[in-house]
């Protein structure tokens, strides 16, 4: 039976029928795997954003209020290797993010906590340094 409210316990089905936990060691290993997957999600997001920064050859002008929407139009060739790599990383990271979301939808409290703590630790380790430059690159429009 699928739970529709949060519950605590070692018996949980995560993502697939074959990934079921019946014992405390299996449950603990599953939580560690989800924690690592969540931290890996943050690592991959950091790599994708840094690749995007690296792919930017030379900015023609500093970011300004008048031109934030024109930056993507003049970005260059759509099939450039760096842009393709960035797109592949985006797809991979989106897939990991959706799998983490589906794991949370098991409604198990331990799974939820393991993923949230994994995301927070991953953010602390991989994305909390130099954030001001990355935010300006990722979303230059202040209204979004």
N, C-alpha and C positions, 0 to 999 in steps of 0.2 A: 504494500500500500504506500502511496506517495503522501508525504506529509504536506500540509498546506499552512502550517505554522511552525515557528522555530521549536526545535526540540533538542535535548542533550542526550547523547547516548553513543555507544560504540557501533551500533548496527546502522549502517548507512550505505546507500548505493550512490556512487559518485560517477557521473557522466555515462557510464556503460553498465549493463547488467552484469558484466563479468568483473567489474570493480566494486565488489561488495566487501564490507568489513564485518567480521563476526567476533573478532577478539580484540583485546586492548592493544597488543603489539601491532596487529594489522592496521588498526585505526590510527595509532600513533605514527606509523610509517606513512600512511596516506596523508595525514596532516603535515608531516615534514615535506612530502612530495609537493603538496599544494603550496606550502610556504615557499619552497624553492622556485616553483613555477611563477608565483606572484613576484618574487624578487627578480627572476629572469625577465619577466615582462617589463619591469622598470629599466633593467639593463639594456634590453633591446630598444626601448624607446629612447634612451640616452644615445645609443649608437646611431639610431636613425636620424636624430636631430643633429648630432655631430657630423654625420655624413652630409646632411643637407647644408650645414655651414661650410664644410670642406668643398662641396661641389660649387658653391657660390664663388665664381672666379674673382671678380673685383666689383664691388658695389659702385655703380656710377655716381650715386649721390647718397648722402645719408638719408635715413628714413625721415619723412616729414609728414605733416598732417595733410598736405595737399595731394600726395601721391601714393597712399598705401594700397589702393586697389589696382594701380597700374604696374606694380612690381611683378606680379605673377604673369602678366601678358608679355613682358619683355624678358622672361627668364631664360630663354634659349631654346635649343632643340629639344623636342619631347622625347627623342630616343637616345639621348646622351647616356653613356654608361652609368654615370653617377646618378642620374635621375631614375634610370631603370632599377639600379640597386636600392635607391631610396623607396621606390614603389614596392619592390619585393619585400624589403624590411617592414614597410607599412602593412602589407598584406599579412605577413607572418605575425607581426605584433597584434594586428586586429584579430587574427584567429586565436592567438593565445588569450587575448582579453575576453573574447566571447566564450571560450572554454572555461575560463575562470568564473565568468558570470553564470554559466550553466551549472558549475560546481556549487556555487553559492545557492542556486535554486534547489539544491537538495534539502534546504532548510535545516541543516544540522548546525547547531551553534558552534561546535568545534571547527567545522569546515569554514564557516563565516569568519571566525576569529583568526584562523590560520592564514586565510587569504588577505584579510585586512592588515594583519601584522606583517605579512610578507611584502605587501605593497609599500607599507610605511618604511620597513627596513631597507627595501630596495631603493626607495626614493632617497632615504638618508645616505645610503652608500654610493649611489650612482648619479643622482640627479640634483642634489641639493647644493652643489658648488657651481658658481658661475651662472646662476639661473637667470639673472637679469638680461643677459645677452640672448639667451635661448628663447625667452618669452617674446622679446621684440622680434625675433626672426620668425617664430612659429605663428604669431598672430599679431600683425602690425595694426590691425583695426581695434581701437579701444572699445568699440561698442559690441564686439562679439564675445 
